[in-house]
Amino acid sequence: MAGTPPDIYELSRPNAINGNQSNAYADKYATALKLFSGEVFTAFNNACISKGLVRNYSLRGGKSKQFLFTGKLAAGYHTPGKPILGDAALKANEKTILMDDLLISSQFVYDLDEVLAQYSTRSEISKQIGEAMAKHYDERVFRVLDQASAEASVVTGEPGGFQVNIGAGNEFDAQALVDGFFEAAAVLDERSAPQDGRVCVLTPRQYYSLISSVDTNILNREIGNTQGDMNSGKGLYSIAGIRIYKSNNLPFLVADMGSAVTGENNDYGTGTDFANSCGLIFHREAAGTVEAIAPSIETTSGDFHVQYQGDLIVGKLAMGVGSLRTSVAGAFRNVA
């Protein structure tokens, strides 16, 4: 009668160390090669979008940039026989944007590691350094804009920033957001803000909430369907004449921003400043940036390379951000 064949206890294991008979994956394939797929999975980095949305200035020969603001004059009728003595003095004031300390991001690339690597390390490192600085740039601009929405004007009698309350828990509600757009547009019109340069920045989830509502009664064809291809995710260009952007760098409902960072000489917000922040809506005159050193990347060479057998890749940026015309700085708040 045929029986159960015996087990083979000594297997030829070419990928095991010293003929190890263990069936554990790490043991039986200990020396097998890991084949490189030819693809480097990089992090999903956030694009810098704020640079063209606010005023940008170069800074040379000084530590800060001064901006002068004036109020408005009134007119009245002359009474015959009465002398013209001059009306109340024109009110004026200044705002100053300081230069923050030098921002850097760096990596050291060892020659031998680079030779043995299966992909180009330098190009990826340079890309990541650039995107790290871009993220920093966006975050500071958006924080300043959000704070400007609650800031008073430096000129007495002129309006300060404004906030549009869209209701508690409505930060992703398309109807509430659309209503907020039209309220903000009305405020900007009342403050004589030019049509060109009006911008709204939302999180991706808020943006797609609006797009998904195009075929409902929330947005009609004139506002939504004619502005792009919904299948591509680019179905909305503007609402109420306000250009729409999306970004992951907004200070969106941040419960605790933490304390001020050493090296930052402007106010970028701390603590609970952004606890109810859920979107920005503004004109480009609302804030400005000053740059002494534009974003750039440098690589060492020469004696440094000989001494350390590698190169230091350094990205640098010297900038500062501050509010300017606060009357056109607005923000959404998820409060009633």
C-alpha positions as CSV (number, residue, x, y, z in Angstrom):
1,M,0.0,0.0,0.0
2,A,1.3,3.4,-1.0
3,G,2.2,5.5,2.0
4,T,2.8,9.2,2.6
5,P,6.2,10.1,1.1
6,P,8.8,11.2,3.6
7,D,9.7,14.9,4.0
8,I,13.0,16.1,2.6
9,Y,14.8,17.7,5.5
10,E,17.8,19.0,3.8
11,L,16.8,21.4,1.0
12,S,19.3,23.2,-1.3
13,R,18.8,26.8,-0.2
14,P,21.0,29.0,-2.5
15,N,19.6,32.2,-1.0
16,A,20.0,31.0,2.7
17,I,23.0,31.6,4.8
18,N,25.1,28.4,5.3
19,G,22.2,26.2,4.2
20,N,19.8,27.4,6.9
21,Q,16.7,25.2,6.6
22,S,14.3,27.7,8.3
23,N,11.2,28.5,6.3
24,A,11.1,32.0,7.7
25,Y,11.0,34.5,4.8
26,A,14.0,36.5,6.1
27,D,16.1,33.3,6.4
28,K,15.3,31.4,3.2
29,Y,15.8,34.6,1.0
30,A,18.5,36.2,3.1
31,T,21.0,36.8,0.3
32,A,18.5,37.3,-2.6
33,L,18.8,40.6,-4.3
34,K,16.3,43.4,-4.0
35,L,15.7,44.6,-7.5
36,F,15.3,48.4,-8.0
37,S,12.0,49.3,-9.7
38,G,13.6,52.3,-11.4
39,E,11.2,54.6,-9.7
40,V,11.6,56.9,-6.7
41,F,8.5,57.4,-4.7
42,T,8.8,61.0,-3.6
43,A,6.6,62.8,-1.1
44,F,3.6,64.7,-2.3
45,N,4.8,68.2,-2.0
46,N,2.7,71.3,-1.9
47,A,3.0,73.8,-4.7
48,C,3.8,77.4,-3.9
49,I,1.0,79.6,-5.2
50,S,1.1,82.7,-3.1
51,K,4.0,84.5,-4.7
52,G,1.9,86.1,-7.4
53,L,-1.2,86.6,-5.3
54,V,0.2,89.5,-3.1
55,R,2.5,92.4,-3.7
56,N,6.2,91.5,-4.0
57,Y,9.1,93.8,-3.4
58,S,12.9,93.5,-3.5
59,L,14.9,94.8,-0.5
60,R,18.4,96.2,-0.9
61,G,20.4,98.5,1.4
62,G,18.1,98.3,4.4
63,K,16.6,95.9,7.0
64,S,12.9,96.7,6.3
65,K,10.5,98.4,3.8
66,Q,8.2,101.2,4.8
67,F,4.8,101.8,3.3
68,L,2.8,105.0,3.7
69,F,-1.0,105.1,3.8
70,T,-3.4,108.0,3.7
71,G,-7.1,108.4,4.5
72,K,-9.8,110.2,2.4
73,L,-10.8,113.8,2.2
74,A,-14.3,115.1,2.2
75,A,-15.8,117.9,0.0
76,G,-18.4,120.5,1.0
77,Y,-20.1,123.7,-0.3
78,H,-18.7,127.1,0.1
79,T,-20.8,129.8,1.8
80,P,-20.5,133.2,0.2
81,G,-18.6,135.6,2.3
82,K,-17.0,133.0,4.4
83,P,-13.2,132.4,4.3
84,I,-11.8,129.0,3.1
85,L,-9.6,127.9,6.0
86,G,-8.9,124.3,5.1
87,D,-10.7,121.2,6.1
88,A,-9.6,118.6,8.7
89,A,-6.0,117.4,8.1
90,L,-5.5,114.4,5.9
91,K,-4.8,111.4,8.1
92,A,-1.8,109.2,7.3
93,N,0.3,106.5,8.9
94,E,2.9,103.9,8.0
95,K,3.4,100.1,8.0
96,T,6.7,98.4,8.0
97,I,7.7,94.9,6.8
98,L,10.8,93.5,8.4
99,M,13.3,91.1,6.9
100,D,13.3,87.7,8.7
101,D,16.6,85.9,9.3
102,L,18.1,83.8,6.5
103,L,16.0,80.7,5.9
104,I,18.0,77.6,5.0
105,S,17.5,74.0,4.1
106,S,20.5,71.7,3.6
107,Q,21.7,68.2,3.0
108,F,25.2,66.6,2.8
109,V,25.8,64.1,0.0
110,Y,28.7,61.7,0.6
111,D,30.5,60.6,-2.6
112,L,30.5,56.9,-1.9
113,D,26.8,56.9,-1.0
114,E,26.0,58.7,-4.2
115,V,28.0,56.2,-6.3
116,L,26.2,53.2,-4.7
117,A,22.8,54.8,-4.9
118,Q,20.4,53.4,-7.5
119,Y,19.0,56.8,-8.4
120,S,20.1,60.4,-8.7
121,T,20.2,61.7,-5.1
122,R,21.2,65.2,-5.9
123,S,18.3,66.1,-8.2
124,E,15.8,64.8,-5.7
125,I,17.5,66.6,-2.7
126,S,17.6,69.8,-4.7
127,K,13.9,69.4,-5.5
128,Q,12.9,68.7,-1.9
129,I,14.9,71.7,-0.6
130,G,13.2,74.0,-3.1
131,E,9.8,72.7,-2.1
132,A,10.5,73.0,1.6
133,M,11.2,76.7,1.1
134,A,8.2,77.1,-1.1
135,K,6.0,75.6,1.6
136,H,7.5,78.0,4.2
137,Y,6.8,80.9,1.8
138,D,3.2,80.0,1.3
139,E,2.5,79.3,5.0
140,R,3.8,82.7,6.1
141,V,1.9,84.6,3.4
142,F,-1.4,82.9,4.3
143,R,-0.9,83.4,8.0
144,V,-0.4,87.1,7.5
145,L,-3.4,87.4,5.3
146,D,-5.6,85.5,7.8
147,Q,-4.4,87.8,10.6
148,A,-5.0,90.9,8.5
149,S,-8.7,90.0,8.3
150,A,-8.9,90.8,12.0
151,E,-6.6,93.8,11.9
152,A,-7.6,97.4,12.3
153,S,-6.4,100.0,9.7
154,V,-3.4,102.1,10.7
155,V,-5.2,105.1,9.4
156,T,-7.9,106.4,11.7
157,G,-11.4,106.2,10.2
158,E,-10.5,103.7,7.5
159,P,-11.9,100.2,7.6
160,G,-9.9,97.3,8.8
161,G,-10.0,93.6,7.7
162,F,-13.3,91.7,7.5
163,Q,-14.4,88.1,8.4
164,V,-17.2,86.2,6.8
165,N,-18.9,83.8,9.2
166,I,-20.2,80.8,7.3
167,G,-21.7,78.9,10.4
168,A,-20.4,76.4,12.9
169,G,-19.3,73.2,11.2
170,N,-19.9,74.6,7.7
171,E,-16.3,74.7,6.5
172,F,-17.0,72.1,3.8
173,D,-20.6,73.1,3.1
174,A,-20.8,74.2,-0.5
175,Q,-23.9,76.4,0.0
176,A,-22.3,78.2,3.0
177,L,-19.1,78.8,1.0
178,V,-20.9,80.2,-2.0
179,D,-22.9,82.5,0.2
180,G,-19.6,83.6,1.7
181,F,-18.2,84.4,-1.7
182,F,-21.0,86.8,-2.5
183,E,-20.9,88.4,0.9
184,A,-17.1,89.0,0.5
185,A,-17.6,90.3,-3.0
186,A,-20.1,92.8,-1.6
187,V,-17.7,94.0,1.0
188,L,-14.9,94.3,-1.5
189,D,-17.2,96.3,-3.8
190,E,-18.2,98.6,-0.9
191,R,-14.5,99.2,-0.2
192,S,-13.8,100.0,-3.9
193,A,-11.4,97.1,-4.4
194,P,-10.5,96.6,-8.1
195,Q,-12.1,93.6,-9.7
196,D,-8.7,92.4,-11.0
197,G,-6.7,90.8,-8.2
198,R,-9.5,89.4,-6.1
199,V,-8.5,85.9,-4.9
200,C,-9.9,83.1,-2.7
201,V,-7.7,80.3,-1.3
202,L,-9.4,77.1,0.0
203,T,-8.3,73.7,1.0
204,P,-8.6,71.0,-1.7
205,R,-11.5,69.4,0.2
206,Q,-13.4,72.7,0.2
207,Y,-12.6,73.3,-3.5
208,Y,-13.9,69.9,-4.6
209,S,-17.0,70.3,-2.4
210,L,-17.8,73.3,-4.6
211,I,-17.1,71.4,-7.8
212,S,-19.3,68.4,-6.8
213,S,-22.2,70.8,-6.3
214,V,-22.1,72.3,-9.8
215,D,-25.0,70.2,-11.0
216,T,-27.2,71.0,-8.0
217,N,-29.1,74.2,-7.3
218,I,-26.2,75.6,-5.4
219,L,-24.3,76.7,-8.5
220,N,-26.0,77.4,-11.8
221,R,-24.4,77.0,-15.2
222,E,-23.3,80.6,-15.4
223,I,-21.3,80.2,-12.3
224,G,-20.0,76.6,-12.7
225,N,-20.5,74.4,-15.7
226,T,-19.1,76.8,-18.3
227,Q,-15.8,77.3,-16.4
228,G,-14.0,74.1,-17.0
229,D,-14.1,70.3,-17.1
230,M,-15.4,68.8,-13.9
231,N,-13.8,65.5,-14.7
232,S,-10.3,67.1,-14.6
233,G,-11.0,68.7,-11.2
234,K,-10.8,72.1,-12.8
235,G,-14.4,72.9,-12.9
236,L,-14.4,76.2,-11.1
237,Y,-12.4,79.2,-12.0
238,S,-14.2,81.9,-10.1
239,I,-17.3,82.8,-8.1
240,A,-18.6,86.4,-7.9
241,G,-15.5,87.5,-9.9
242,I,-13.2,86.1,-7.3
243,R,-10.5,83.7,-8.6
244,I,-10.3,80.4,-6.7
245,Y,-7.1,78.6,-5.8
246,K,-6.6,75.5,-3.6
247,S,-3.6,74.9,-1.2
248,N,-2.6,72.6,1.6
249,N,-0.6,75.4,3.2
250,L,-3.6,77.3,4.7
251,P,-3.8,77.7,8.5
252,F,-7.0,75.7,8.4
253,L,-8.6,75.2,11.8
254,V,-5.3,75.0,13.6
255,A,-6.0,74.4,17.3
256,D,-2.6,75.5,18.4
257,M,0.0,77.1,16.2
258,G,2.6,77.1,19.0
259,S,4.8,79.9,20.0
260,A,6.8,82.4,17.9
261,V,9.8,81.0,16.0
262,T,13.3,82.4,16.6
263,G,14.5,84.1,13.4
264,E,11.0,85.4,12.4
265,N,10.9,89.1,12.9
266,N,7.3,89.6,11.6
267,D,4.1,88.4,13.3
268,Y,3.0,85.1,11.8
269,G,0.5,84.1,14.5
270,T,0.7,81.9,17.5
271,G,-1.5,79.8,19.8
272,T,-5.2,79.8,18.8
273,D,-5.0,82.6,16.3
274,F,-6.3,80.2,13.5
275,A,-8.6,78.0,15.5
276,N,-11.7,79.0,13.4
277,S,-9.9,79.9,10.1
278,C,-11.3,78.1,7.1
279,G,-10.3,80.0,4.0
280,L,-9.0,83.3,2.7
281,I,-10.7,85.8,0.4
282,F,-8.7,89.0,-0.4
283,H,-7.3,91.5,-2.9
284,R,-3.6,91.4,-3.8
285,E,-3.1,94.8,-2.0
286,A,-3.9,93.1,1.3
287,A,-0.3,91.9,2.0
288,G,3.2,92.1,0.7
289,T,6.5,90.3,0.7
290,V,10.0,91.7,0.7
291,E,12.9,89.6,-0.5
292,A,16.6,90.3,-0.1
293,I,17.7,86.9,-1.3
294,A,15.4,85.1,-3.7
295,P,15.0,81.3,-3.4
296,S,18.2,79.7,-4.6
297,I,20.3,76.6,-4.2
298,E,24.1,76.4,-3.8
299,T,26.5,73.5,-3.8
300,T,30.0,73.4,-2.3
301,S,33.1,72.3,-4.3
302,G,36.8,72.6,-4.3
303,D,38.6,72.2,-0.9
304,F,35.4,71.4,0.9
305,H,34.8,68.4,-1.4
306,V,38.4,67.2,-1.0
307,Q,38.2,67.5,2.8
308,Y,34.8,65.9,3.3
309,Q,34.6,63.7,0.2
310,G,31.2,65.0,-0.5
311,D,29.1,68.1,-1.1
312,L,26.8,70.3,0.9
313,I,23.7,71.3,-0.9
314,V,22.1,74.5,0.6
315,G,18.9,76.2,-0.2
316,K,18.4,79.8,1.1
317,L,15.8,82.5,1.2
318,A,15.7,85.9,2.9
319,M,12.2,87.3,3.0
320,G,9.6,88.9,5.2
321,V,5.8,89.2,5.0
322,G,3.4,91.8,6.4
323,S,-0.1,93.1,5.9
324,L,-0.7,96.2,3.8
325,R,-4.2,97.4,2.9
326,T,-6.2,95.6,5.6
327,S,-9.5,96.8,4.2
328,V,-9.3,94.3,1.4
329,A,-8.2,91.3,3.6
330,G,-10.9,88.8,4.4
331,A,-11.2,85.3,5.8
332,F,-13.9,82.7,6.3
333,R,-14.7,81.6,9.9
334,N,-16.7,78.5,10.9
335,V,-18.7,80.3,13.5
336,A,-22.3,81.5,13.6
